[in-house]
């Protein structure tokens, strides 16, 4: 059972849910009630070099930077690290504060379906001031056949009435950022 709340301003249910879902095949995860979710996986290459490049790009915030976000963060994603991304145009950027809730350096794993994979990545949760409540994760995976995949997992809902009223704009922005993350992952490999 995952905790419902956590210290440090992380105030959404099921802290770490993206980590549990990352270990399951795409589309088989469980998500908190009342939250929208994303579970997108694309093949971006093959072999050890592609996996290492993708994993390093994820763990050093290159996914966000290549997606057009400004990122203020420590050099590497580690548990407890606080990061403020900014999206927008030019100097007009909305700050979106988050905290890393799990991080995984490259390691092998055996999935519940018996497949062996190598995983790396991290998940961060929203902090007060973020337009949403929830968690987002960026995962590099190398399958047993050598295929390298980028997986984006997230669950969220608006953090307050103002953002709930702006939900259509927020959803459009999330779709565009998701596309940018997928393109950024391809560019890393």
Residue frames as a rotation matrix with the C-alpha (Angstrom) as fourth column:
UNK 1
0.578 0.816 0.000 0.00
0.816 -0.578 0.000 0.00
0.000 0.000 -1.000 0.00
UNK 2
-0.374 -0.691 0.618 1.33
0.678 -0.659 -0.326 3.41
0.633 0.297 0.715 -0.97
UNK 3
-0.595 0.146 -0.790 1.08
0.640 -0.508 -0.576 6.38
-0.486 -0.849 0.209 1.43
UNK 4
0.386 0.832 0.398 -1.73
0.923 -0.340 -0.183 8.88
-0.017 0.438 -0.899 0.77
UNK 5
0.962 -0.133 0.237 0.32
-0.113 -0.989 -0.098 11.95
0.247 0.067 -0.967 1.72
UNK 6
0.310 -0.923 -0.226 3.96
0.891 0.365 -0.270 12.77
0.332 -0.117 0.936 2.24
UNK 7
0.303 -0.340 -0.890 6.21
0.553 -0.698 0.455 15.36
-0.776 -0.630 -0.023 3.84
UNK 8
-0.634 -0.762 -0.129 7.65
0.391 -0.460 0.797 18.29
-0.667 0.455 0.590 1.94
UNK 9
-0.388 0.542 -0.746 4.47
-0.609 -0.758 -0.234 19.55
-0.692 0.363 0.624 0.30
UNK 10
-0.881 0.143 -0.451 3.78
-0.290 0.590 0.753 16.45
0.374 0.794 -0.479 -1.80
UNK 11
-0.662 0.694 0.281 0.05
-0.450 -0.069 -0.890 16.25
-0.599 -0.716 0.358 -1.27
UNK 12
0.010 0.651 -0.759 -1.42
-0.953 0.235 0.189 13.83
0.302 0.721 0.624 -3.78
UNK 13
0.645 0.303 0.702 -2.46
-0.585 0.787 0.198 10.21
-0.492 -0.538 0.684 -3.25
UNK 14
0.899 -0.199 0.389 -0.36
0.300 0.928 -0.219 7.15
-0.318 0.314 0.895 -4.00
UNK 15
0.541 -0.804 -0.249 3.09
-0.779 -0.590 0.213 8.69
-0.318 0.078 -0.945 -3.85
UNK 16
-0.493 -0.838 0.234 5.39
-0.620 0.527 0.581 6.56
-0.611 0.142 -0.779 -6.04
UNK 17
0.425 0.745 0.513 2.59
-0.106 0.604 -0.790 5.02
-0.899 0.282 0.336 -8.12
UNK 18
0.743 -0.166 -0.648 4.49
-0.669 -0.165 -0.725 5.78
0.013 0.972 -0.234 -11.35
UNK 19
-0.363 -0.924 0.121 7.41
-0.930 0.367 0.012 3.64
-0.056 -0.108 -0.993 -10.08
UNK 20
-0.330 0.324 0.887 5.15
-0.203 0.893 -0.402 0.66
-0.922 -0.313 -0.229 -9.51
UNK 21
0.732 0.681 0.006 3.52
-0.103 0.119 -0.988 1.12
-0.673 0.723 0.157 -12.91
UNK 22
0.327 -0.699 -0.636 6.94
-0.943 -0.284 -0.173 1.46
-0.059 0.656 -0.752 -14.63
UNK 23
-0.647 -0.596 0.475 7.65
-0.608 0.780 0.149 -2.15
-0.459 -0.193 -0.867 -13.67
UNK 24
0.032 0.747 0.664 4.50
0.204 0.646 -0.736 -3.35
-0.979 0.159 -0.131 -15.44
UNK 25
-0.611 -0.166 0.774 4.05
0.776 0.065 0.627 -3.66
-0.154 0.984 0.089 -19.20
UNK 26
-0.969 0.220 -0.114 2.62
-0.238 -0.953 0.187 -0.51
-0.067 0.208 0.976 -20.79
UNK 27
-0.369 0.921 -0.127 -1.14
-0.572 -0.117 0.812 -0.23
0.732 0.372 0.570 -20.34
UNK 28
0.039 0.379 -0.924 -1.33
0.407 0.839 0.361 -2.54
0.913 -0.390 -0.122 -17.31
UNK 29
-0.881 -0.472 0.012 -0.82
0.203 -0.401 -0.893 0.01
0.427 -0.785 0.449 -14.54
UNK 30
0.155 0.876 -0.457 -3.27
0.967 -0.040 0.252 1.04
0.202 -0.481 -0.853 -11.82
UNK 31
-0.621 -0.305 0.722 -4.00
0.292 -0.945 -0.149 4.72
0.727 0.118 0.676 -11.31
UNK 32
-0.883 0.303 -0.359 -5.51
0.290 -0.250 -0.924 6.76
-0.370 -0.920 0.132 -8.45
UNK 33
-0.028 0.962 0.271 -9.24
0.998 0.043 -0.051 7.39
-0.060 0.269 -0.961 -8.66
UNK 34
0.748 0.494 -0.443 -10.20
0.482 -0.863 -0.150 10.84
-0.457 -0.101 -0.884 -9.90
UNK 35
0.027 -0.818 -0.574 -6.94
-0.322 -0.551 0.770 11.43
-0.946 0.164 -0.278 -11.79
UNK 36
0.922 0.091 -0.377 -6.33
-0.387 0.179 -0.904 11.44
-0.015 0.980 0.200 -15.52
UNK 37
0.333 -0.853 0.401 -3.31
-0.078 0.399 0.914 9.48
-0.940 -0.335 0.067 -16.62
UNK 38
0.600 -0.323 -0.732 -0.77
-0.790 -0.100 -0.604 9.04
0.122 0.941 -0.315 -19.40
UNK 39
0.246 -0.604 0.758 1.12
-0.128 0.755 0.643 5.85
-0.961 -0.255 0.109 -20.22
UNK 40
0.908 -0.002 -0.418 3.00
-0.416 -0.116 -0.902 6.32
-0.047 0.993 -0.106 -23.50
UNK 41
0.209 -0.861 0.463 5.82
-0.020 0.470 0.883 4.12
-0.978 -0.193 0.081 -24.69
UNK 42
0.907 0.007 -0.420 7.80
-0.416 -0.117 -0.902 4.46
-0.056 0.993 -0.103 -27.92
UNK 43
0.559 -0.781 0.279 10.77
0.741 0.621 0.253 2.60
-0.371 0.065 0.926 -29.36
UNK 44
0.882 -0.276 -0.383 13.70
-0.323 -0.945 -0.062 4.97
-0.345 0.178 -0.922 -29.79
UNK 45
0.144 -0.883 -0.446 16.57
-0.943 0.015 -0.333 2.66
0.301 0.469 -0.831 -30.76
UNK 46
0.952 0.082 -0.294 18.40
-0.007 0.969 0.249 -0.51
0.305 -0.235 0.923 -29.89
UNK 47
0.249 -0.915 -0.316 21.49
0.517 0.402 -0.756 -1.66
0.819 0.025 0.574 -28.04
UNK 48
0.171 -0.291 -0.941 23.51
0.982 -0.026 0.186 -0.65
-0.078 -0.957 0.281 -25.01
UNK 49
-0.828 -0.557 0.063 24.69
0.560 -0.824 0.090 2.71
0.002 0.109 0.994 -26.39
UNK 50
-0.413 0.763 0.497 21.14
0.028 -0.535 0.844 3.87
0.910 0.363 0.200 -27.12
UNK 51
0.494 0.610 -0.620 19.96
0.616 0.259 0.744 2.75
0.614 -0.749 -0.248 -23.69
UNK 52
-0.155 -0.646 -0.748 22.83
0.967 -0.255 0.020 4.49
-0.204 -0.720 0.664 -21.91
UNK 53
-0.894 -0.169 0.414 22.27
0.311 -0.900 0.304 7.72
0.321 0.401 0.858 -23.87
UNK 54
-0.036 0.968 0.250 18.56
0.069 -0.247 0.966 7.74
0.997 0.052 -0.058 -23.11
UNK 55
0.469 0.188 -0.863 19.03
0.811 0.297 0.505 6.87
0.351 -0.936 -0.013 -19.42
UNK 56
-0.496 -0.736 -0.461 21.67
0.844 -0.534 -0.054 9.58
-0.206 -0.416 0.886 -18.95
UNK 57
-0.782 0.260 0.567 19.50
0.141 -0.812 0.566 12.11
0.607 0.523 0.598 -20.81
UNK 58
0.330 0.933 -0.142 16.58
0.303 0.038 0.952 11.35
0.894 -0.358 -0.271 -18.52
UNK 59
0.454 -0.151 -0.878 18.58
0.885 0.186 0.426 11.43
0.099 -0.971 0.219 -15.29
UNK 60
-0.582 -0.708 -0.400 20.26
0.719 -0.678 0.153 14.75
-0.379 -0.199 0.904 -16.21
UNK 61
0.003 0.755 -0.656 17.06
0.249 -0.636 -0.731 16.60
-0.969 -0.161 -0.190 -17.21
UNK 62
-0.881 -0.395 -0.259 17.84
-0.131 -0.323 0.937 16.60
-0.454 0.860 0.232 -20.94
UNK 63
-0.512 0.788 0.342 14.36
0.855 0.432 0.286 15.29
0.077 0.439 -0.895 -21.73
UNK 64
0.391 0.691 -0.608 12.84
0.745 -0.625 -0.231 18.44
-0.540 -0.363 -0.759 -20.22
UNK 65
-0.151 -0.531 -0.834 15.40
-0.083 -0.834 0.546 20.79
-0.985 0.152 0.082 -21.75
UNK 66
-0.964 -0.226 0.142 15.08
0.100 0.187 0.977 19.27
-0.248 0.956 -0.158 -25.22
UNK 67
-0.236 0.954 0.185 11.31
0.971 0.224 0.085 19.52
0.040 0.200 -0.979 -24.87
UNK 68
-0.172 0.102 0.980 11.70
0.401 -0.901 0.164 23.30
0.900 0.421 0.114 -24.53
UNK 69
0.856 0.466 -0.224 11.40
0.371 -0.252 0.894 23.66
0.360 -0.848 -0.388 -20.76
UNK 70
-0.012 -0.824 0.567 13.74
-0.511 -0.482 -0.711 25.72
0.859 -0.299 -0.415 -18.63
UNK 71
0.671 0.191 -0.717 14.95
0.357 0.763 0.538 23.63
0.650 -0.617 0.443 -15.72
UNK 72
-0.007 -0.638 0.770 16.42
-0.793 -0.466 -0.393 24.73
0.609 -0.613 -0.503 -12.39
UNK 73
0.954 0.298 -0.036 17.59
-0.239 0.827 0.510 21.55
0.181 -0.478 0.860 -10.66
UNK 74
0.280 -0.878 0.388 20.60
-0.454 0.235 0.859 19.71
-0.846 -0.417 -0.333 -9.29
UNK 75
-0.427 -0.548 -0.719 22.79
-0.875 0.049 0.482 18.10
-0.229 0.835 -0.501 -11.97
UNK 76
-0.839 0.092 -0.537 21.13
-0.125 0.927 0.353 14.68
0.530 0.363 -0.766 -11.55
UNK 77
0.192 0.967 0.169 17.68
-0.667 0.002 0.745 13.41
0.720 -0.256 0.645 -10.58
UNK 78
-0.784 -0.364 -0.502 17.95
0.150 0.675 -0.723 11.93
0.602 -0.642 -0.475 -7.08
UNK 79
0.112 0.871 -0.478 15.28
0.804 0.203 0.559 11.27
0.584 -0.447 -0.678 -4.46
UNK 80
0.253 0.113 -0.961 14.40
0.833 -0.531 0.157 14.50
-0.492 -0.840 -0.229 -2.66
UNK 81
-0.808 -0.583 0.082 15.77
0.531 -0.663 0.528 16.81
-0.254 0.470 0.845 -5.37
UNK 82
0.245 0.858 -0.451 13.60
0.394 -0.513 -0.763 19.82
-0.886 0.009 -0.464 -6.03
UNK 83
-0.748 -0.397 0.532 13.19
0.630 -0.169 0.758 21.03
-0.212 0.902 0.376 -9.58
UNK 84
0.127 0.765 -0.631 11.39
0.064 -0.641 -0.765 24.00
-0.990 0.056 -0.130 -11.04
UNK 85
-0.550 -0.161 0.819 10.58
0.807 0.147 0.571 23.76
-0.213 0.976 0.049 -14.72
UNK 86
-0.255 0.496 -0.830 9.17
-0.139 -0.868 -0.477 26.65
-0.957 -0.006 0.291 -16.64
UNK 87
-0.461 0.143 0.876 7.08
0.852 0.347 0.392 26.48
-0.247 0.927 -0.282 -19.75
UNK 88
0.531 0.595 -0.603 5.93
0.303 -0.798 -0.521 29.34
-0.792 0.093 -0.604 -21.88
UNK 89
0.601 -0.304 0.739 7.39
0.724 -0.185 -0.664 31.69
0.339 0.934 0.109 -24.45
UNK 90
0.065 -0.675 0.735 10.52
0.052 -0.733 -0.678 33.77
0.997 0.082 -0.013 -23.93
UNK 91
-0.880 -0.419 0.221 10.56
-0.145 -0.206 -0.968 35.28
0.451 -0.884 0.120 -20.47
UNK 92
-0.084 0.921 0.380 6.83
-0.985 -0.136 0.110 34.59
0.153 -0.365 0.918 -19.96
UNK 93
-0.461 -0.161 -0.873 7.08
-0.141 0.984 -0.107 31.24
0.876 0.074 -0.476 -18.23
UNK 94
0.587 0.672 0.452 4.96
-0.653 0.062 0.755 29.58
0.479 -0.738 0.475 -15.60
UNK 95
-0.551 -0.809 0.208 7.04
-0.777 0.405 -0.482 27.94
0.306 -0.427 -0.851 -12.88
UNK 96
0.613 0.698 -0.371 6.07
-0.511 0.708 0.487 24.34
0.603 -0.109 0.790 -12.14
UNK 97
-0.239 -0.766 0.596 7.76
-0.956 0.079 -0.282 23.08
0.169 -0.638 -0.752 -8.93
UNK 98
0.738 0.386 -0.553 8.27
-0.327 0.922 0.206 19.35
0.590 0.029 0.807 -8.35
UNK 99
0.081 -0.716 0.693 10.23
-0.951 0.151 0.268 17.00
-0.297 -0.681 -0.669 -6.13
UNK 100
-0.260 -0.264 -0.929 11.84
-0.614 0.787 -0.051 13.73
0.745 0.557 -0.367 -7.19
UNK 101
0.403 0.516 0.756 10.07
-0.909 0.323 0.264 10.91
-0.107 -0.794 0.599 -5.33
UNK 102
0.631 -0.333 0.701 11.98
0.135 0.937 0.323 8.00
-0.764 -0.109 0.636 -6.86
UNK 103
0.420 -0.581 -0.697 15.06
-0.905 -0.328 -0.271 7.59
-0.071 0.744 -0.664 -9.02
UNK 104
0.751 -0.125 0.649 16.55
0.064 0.991 0.116 4.50
-0.657 -0.045 0.752 -10.59
UNK 105
-0.120 -0.854 -0.506 20.04
-0.845 -0.180 0.503 4.22
-0.520 0.488 -0.700 -12.02
UNK 106
0.099 0.203 -0.974 20.31
-0.845 0.534 0.025 1.58
0.526 0.821 0.224 -14.78
UNK 107
-0.595 -0.194 0.780 19.41
-0.648 0.690 -0.323 -1.82
-0.476 -0.697 -0.536 -13.35
UNK 108
-0.807 0.311 -0.502 17.92
-0.167 0.696 0.698 -5.10
0.567 0.647 -0.510 -14.47
UNK 109
-0.478 0.725 0.496 14.40
-0.753 -0.048 -0.656 -6.10
-0.452 -0.687 0.569 -13.50
UNK 110
-0.941 0.339 0.005 12.09
0.307 0.846 0.436 -9.06
0.143 0.412 -0.900 -13.93
UNK 111
-0.615 0.773 0.154 8.56
-0.731 -0.632 0.257 -7.93
0.297 0.046 0.954 -14.70
UNK 112
-0.262 0.630 0.731 5.44
-0.644 0.450 -0.619 -9.59
-0.719 -0.633 0.288 -13.39
UNK 113
0.767 0.562 -0.309 4.88
-0.592 0.433 -0.680 -11.11
-0.248 0.704 0.665 -16.85
UNK 114
0.692 -0.542 0.477 8.31
0.346 0.829 0.440 -12.81
-0.634 -0.139 0.761 -16.66
UNK 115
0.726 -0.453 0.517 10.12
0.467 -0.227 -0.855 -10.57
0.504 0.862 0.047 -19.17
UNK 116
0.151 -0.775 -0.614 13.59
0.860 -0.203 0.468 -9.30
-0.487 -0.599 0.636 -18.32
UNK 117
0.700 0.057 0.712 14.25
0.467 -0.791 -0.395 -5.61
0.540 0.610 -0.580 -18.89
UNK 118
-0.466 -0.768 -0.439 16.82
0.884 -0.385 -0.264 -3.00
0.034 -0.511 0.859 -17.95
UNK 119
0.590 0.768 0.251 15.31
0.707 -0.641 0.300 0.18
0.391 0.000 -0.920 -16.50
UNK 120
-0.659 -0.633 -0.407 16.48
0.749 -0.606 -0.269 3.68
-0.076 -0.482 0.873 -15.54
UNK 121
-0.226 0.564 0.794 14.62
0.379 -0.700 0.605 6.88
0.897 0.438 -0.055 -14.80
UNK 122
-0.951 -0.025 -0.308 12.82
0.299 -0.337 -0.893 8.91
-0.081 -0.941 0.328 -12.19
UNK 123
0.014 0.974 0.228 9.45
0.776 -0.154 0.611 10.20
0.630 0.169 -0.758 -11.10
UNK 124
-0.960 -0.277 -0.036 8.62
0.235 -0.731 -0.640 13.53
0.151 -0.623 0.767 -9.58
UNK 125
-0.084 0.956 -0.280 5.60
0.996 0.093 0.018 14.80
0.043 -0.277 -0.960 -7.75
UNK 126
0.050 0.216 0.975 3.97
0.381 -0.907 0.181 18.20
0.923 0.362 -0.128 -7.81
UNK 127
-0.632 -0.272 -0.725 4.56
0.773 -0.285 -0.567 20.79
-0.053 -0.919 0.390 -5.10
UNK 128
0.339 0.763 -0.551 2.40
0.671 -0.607 -0.427 23.78
-0.660 -0.225 -0.717 -4.09
UNK 129
-0.040 -0.274 -0.961 2.33
-0.413 -0.871 0.266 26.31
-0.910 0.408 -0.078 -6.92
UNK 130
-0.964 -0.214 0.157 2.12
0.024 0.520 0.854 23.63
-0.265 0.827 -0.497 -9.62
UNK 131
-0.485 0.834 -0.264 -1.07
-0.869 -0.427 0.249 23.86
0.095 0.351 0.932 -11.72
UNK 132
0.294 0.566 -0.770 -1.71
-0.432 0.797 0.422 20.15
0.853 0.208 0.479 -11.15
UNK 133
0.188 -0.234 0.954 -1.60
-0.876 0.400 0.270 17.57
-0.445 -0.886 -0.130 -8.39
UNK 134
0.977 0.212 0.004 0.08
-0.192 0.894 -0.406 14.32
-0.089 0.396 0.914 -9.33
UNK 135
0.176 -0.922 0.345 3.20
-0.196 0.310 0.930 12.57
-0.965 -0.231 -0.126 -10.48
UNK 136
0.873 -0.011 -0.488 5.13
-0.487 0.042 -0.873 12.16
0.030 0.999 0.031 -13.72
UNK 137
0.343 -0.765 0.545 7.85
-0.090 0.551 0.830 9.66
-0.935 -0.334 0.120 -14.59
UNK 138
0.577 -0.347 -0.740 10.42
-0.813 -0.153 -0.562 9.31
0.081 0.925 -0.370 -17.35
UNK 139
0.432 -0.324 0.842 11.76
-0.277 0.841 0.466 5.81
-0.858 -0.434 0.274 -17.95
UNK 140
-0.052 -0.515 -0.855 14.38
-0.985 0.170 -0.042 4.30
0.167 0.840 -0.516 -20.25
UNK 141
0.459 0.228 0.859 13.92
-0.444 0.896 0.000 0.58
-0.769 -0.382 0.513 -20.89
UNK 142
-0.391 -0.537 -0.748 16.01
-0.913 0.326 0.244 -1.94
0.113 0.778 -0.618 -22.76
UNK 143
0.676 0.717 0.170 14.09
-0.719 0.693 -0.061 -5.11
-0.162 -0.081 0.984 -23.59
UNK 144
0.311 -0.543 0.780 15.64
-0.107 0.795 0.597 -8.58
-0.944 -0.270 0.189 -23.75
UNK 145
0.598 -0.065 0.799 15.78
0.758 0.370 -0.537 -8.32
-0.261 0.927 0.271 -27.57
UNK 146
-0.478 -0.878 -0.037 17.89
0.844 -0.470 0.256 -5.13
-0.242 0.092 0.966 -27.28
UNK 147
0.003 0.566 0.825 15.09
0.649 -0.629 0.429 -2.72
0.761 0.534 -0.369 -28.20
UNK 148
-0.831 -0.293 -0.472 15.27
0.548 -0.577 -0.606 0.60
-0.094 -0.762 0.640 -26.34
UNK 149
0.023 0.950 0.312 12.08
0.756 -0.221 0.616 2.34
0.654 0.222 -0.723 -25.29
UNK 150
-0.955 -0.105 0.278 11.14
-0.081 -0.809 -0.582 5.65
0.286 -0.578 0.764 -23.71
UNK 151
-0.185 0.921 -0.344 8.12
0.788 0.348 0.508 5.55
0.588 -0.177 -0.789 -21.45
UNK 152
-0.825 0.077 0.559 6.24
-0.295 -0.903 -0.311 8.50
0.481 -0.422 0.768 -20.00
UNK 153
-0.245 0.748 -0.617 3.87
0.798 0.517 0.310 7.79
0.551 -0.416 -0.724 -17.11
UNK 154
-0.951 -0.036 0.308 1.80
-0.120 -0.873 -0.472 10.40
0.285 -0.486 0.826 -15.32
UNK 155
-0.089 0.972 -0.219 -1.34
0.912 0.167 0.374 10.95
0.400 -0.167 -0.901 -13.32
UNK 156
-0.961 -0.248 -0.119 -2.78
0.274 -0.895 -0.351 14.35
-0.019 -0.370 0.929 -12.52
UNK 157
0.201 0.967 0.160 -5.75
0.949 -0.232 0.211 16.55
0.242 0.110 -0.964 -11.86
UNK 158
0.120 -0.144 0.982 -6.07
0.136 -0.978 -0.160 20.34
0.983 0.153 -0.098 -11.53
UNK 159
-0.635 -0.513 -0.578 -4.66
0.619 0.110 -0.778 21.69
0.463 -0.851 0.247 -8.24
UNK 160
-0.689 0.444 -0.573 -7.46
0.298 -0.547 -0.783 24.17
-0.661 -0.710 0.244 -7.61
UNK 161
0.308 0.951 0.038 -10.55
0.503 -0.129 -0.855 25.88
-0.808 0.282 -0.518 -8.97
UNK 162
0.351 -0.228 -0.908 -8.64
-0.601 -0.799 -0.032 28.33
-0.718 0.557 -0.418 -11.16
UNK 163
-0.690 -0.687 -0.230 -6.75
-0.635 0.421 0.647 25.50
-0.347 0.593 -0.727 -12.85
UNK 164
-0.508 0.611 0.607 -9.91
0.475 0.787 -0.394 23.39
-0.718 0.088 -0.690 -13.05
UNK 165
0.539 0.710 -0.454 -11.59
0.046 -0.563 -0.825 26.22
-0.841 0.424 -0.336 -14.97
UNK 166
0.248 -0.549 -0.798 -8.58
-0.905 -0.426 0.013 26.29
-0.347 0.719 -0.603 -17.29
UNK 167
0.094 -0.214 0.972 -8.59
-0.150 0.962 0.227 22.50
-0.984 -0.167 0.058 -17.77
UNK 168
0.892 0.220 0.394 -9.11
0.319 0.309 -0.896 22.60
-0.319 0.925 0.206 -21.56
UNK 169
0.720 -0.694 -0.016 -5.99
-0.576 -0.584 -0.572 24.76
0.387 0.421 -0.820 -21.96
UNK 170
0.097 -0.686 0.721 -4.08
-0.872 0.290 0.394 22.63
-0.479 -0.667 -0.570 -19.44
UNK 171
0.466 0.142 0.874 -4.98
0.089 0.975 -0.205 19.41
-0.880 0.173 0.441 -21.28
UNK 172
0.982 -0.134 0.134 -3.87
0.116 -0.133 -0.984 20.88
0.150 0.982 -0.115 -24.60
UNK 173
0.433 -0.868 0.244 -0.60
-0.873 -0.471 -0.129 22.03
0.227 -0.157 -0.961 -23.01
UNK 174
0.145 -0.352 0.925 -0.06
-0.572 0.733 0.369 18.55
-0.808 -0.582 -0.095 -21.50
UNK 175
0.798 0.180 0.575 -0.61
0.312 0.693 -0.650 16.90
-0.516 0.698 0.497 -24.90
UNK 176
0.869 -0.490 0.072 1.90
-0.201 -0.483 -0.852 19.25
0.452 0.726 -0.518 -26.52
UNK 177
0.211 -0.815 0.539 4.48
-0.973 -0.125 0.193 18.73
-0.090 -0.566 -0.820 -23.77
UNK 178
0.422 -0.005 0.906 4.01
-0.170 0.982 0.085 14.95
-0.890 -0.190 0.414 -24.06
UNK 179
0.951 -0.078 0.298 4.73
0.308 0.229 -0.923 15.15
0.003 0.970 0.242 -27.81
UNK 180
0.609 -0.764 0.216 7.81
-0.629 -0.630 -0.456 17.25
0.484 0.142 -0.863 -27.05
UNK 181
0.220 -0.506 0.834 9.05
-0.778 0.424 0.463 14.68
-0.588 -0.751 -0.300 -24.52
UNK 182
0.680 0.092 0.727 8.65
0.226 0.917 -0.328 11.90
-0.697 0.387 0.603 -27.08
UNK 183
0.898 -0.389 0.206 10.61
0.095 -0.286 -0.954 13.89
0.429 0.876 -0.220 -29.68
UNK 184
0.430 -0.762 0.483 13.28
-0.889 -0.451 0.079 14.72
0.158 -0.464 -0.872 -27.09
UNK 185
0.406 -0.246 0.880 13.69
-0.356 0.845 0.400 11.01
-0.842 -0.475 0.255 -26.26
UNK 186
0.867 -0.079 0.492 14.20
0.459 0.509 -0.728 10.21
-0.193 0.857 0.478 -29.94
UNK 187
0.775 -0.582 0.246 16.81
-0.293 -0.677 -0.675 12.96
0.560 0.451 -0.695 -30.23
UNK 188
0.437 -0.622 0.650 18.83
-0.833 -0.007 0.553 11.49
-0.339 -0.783 -0.521 -27.34
UNK 189
0.223 -0.323 0.920 19.33
0.069 0.947 0.315 8.17
-0.972 -0.007 0.233 -29.12
